[in-house]
């Protein structure tokens, strides 16, 4: 009986080590993705705050998105992310969220609700990152 208990204990320990290894790998991948998004946001904020570039050139260079093209996967009017109520989640919405995060404007009411993508009651860099990821995924 003692040998069976020992082998069960060894099996449990090995299983726990595998679980920890898998969770560590997942954590590292998520952390790397978040760091990449944070870097993209910082780059956009630096260009925006420097005033050397127009918003159109910032977004065209950073996101490589042609604002005139129509996408089939646009969010319908009055949805999350559509901060300017134009029926499309695009660079114009990103600009509004960026201005709010940089405290140049204050989003209120329905605009604030649409910009709060993670529903934490705050429009911050996390929401900006989510919006940036969505827009990048469509390019």
N, C-alpha and C positions, 0 to 999 in steps of 0.2 A: 504493500500500500504506500509506503513512503516513496518508492521510486515513481509511482504514478503521480503523487502530489508534486514531486520535484519536477517532473517533466511538464506538468500543467503550468507550474510557476515559470519555468523557462519559456514555455510557449507564450504565456501572457507577457513576459518581459520583452521578448522578441517582437511581438505584435505591437506593444507600446512604442518600442524604438522605431518601428516602421511608420507608425502613425505620426510620431514626432518628426521624422525625416520628411514625410509628405507635407505636413503642415509648414515646416520650415521652407521647403521649396515654394509652396504657394505664397507664403508671406513674402519671400524674396522677389517673386515675380510681380506681385501687387505693388510692392515698394518701388521697384524699378519703374513700373508704369506710372505711378504717382510722381516720381521724381522727374520723369520725362515730361509729364503734363505741367508740372510746376515750372520747369525750365521754359517751356513754350509760353506759359503765362507771363513769366518774368520778362522774356524777350519782347512780347507784345507790349507790356506795361512800360518797359524802358523806351521803346520806340515811340509809344504814345506820349509819354511824359516829356521826352526830349523836344518834341515839337518840330523835329527836323523832317518828319515824314507826314504826308497826309494820311488820314485814316484809310482811304482806299488803297494806297500803296502798302500800308502796313498789313492789311488783311490779304491783299493779293499776294504779297511775298510770303507771309507767314502761313497762310492757309491754302494758297494756290486755288482759290475758289473764284470762278467766274460768276459774278452776282446776277448776270442777265440770263443765265440758263435756268430752265425750269426742271425740277426734279419730281419724279413720281412719288418719292417717299417724304414729301413735305408734311409737316404737321398742319392740321386744319386750323382755321381761325379759332381763337379763344382756347388754345391748348398750352400746356407747360412749355416754356422755352420761347413762345411767340410773344415776346415782351412788347413789341410795337403794334400788335394786332393786325399784321398784314397777311396772315395766313401762311407764312413761311418762316421757319427757323433758320436764320442766316446771320451774316456778319453784322447787319443792322441791330439785331437783338444782342449779339455779342458786344457791340459798341455800348449799348445802354447799360448792360451789366458791368462792363469794364469801368464806365464812368461812375456808376454807383459804388463799386468797390474802391475806386480811387477818390471817392467823396466829392466828385465834381457835380453830381446830381443826386437826388434822393428819389428812389422809386417808391411809390405808394400804392395802396389799394390793390387792384387787380394786376397791375404791372409788377408789383412786388411779389405777389403770389405766383405769378408765372415765372419770375426769375428765380424763385426759391425752389430749385429743382430737387433738392434732397429733403425738402419739407422740414427743415430744422428751425424755421422761424427767422433765419438770418440769410441775407444774400451776401455771399462772401466768395473767396477764391475757390472753394469747393464747387460752388454752383458754376462759377466761371469755367473751371476745368471741365465739368460735365458738359457744359454747352460747347466748349471748344472740341471736346472729343466727339460729340454728336456731329458737329459741322465737319470735322476732319473725316469722319467715317463715310460721309456722303461724297467726298471728293475723289 
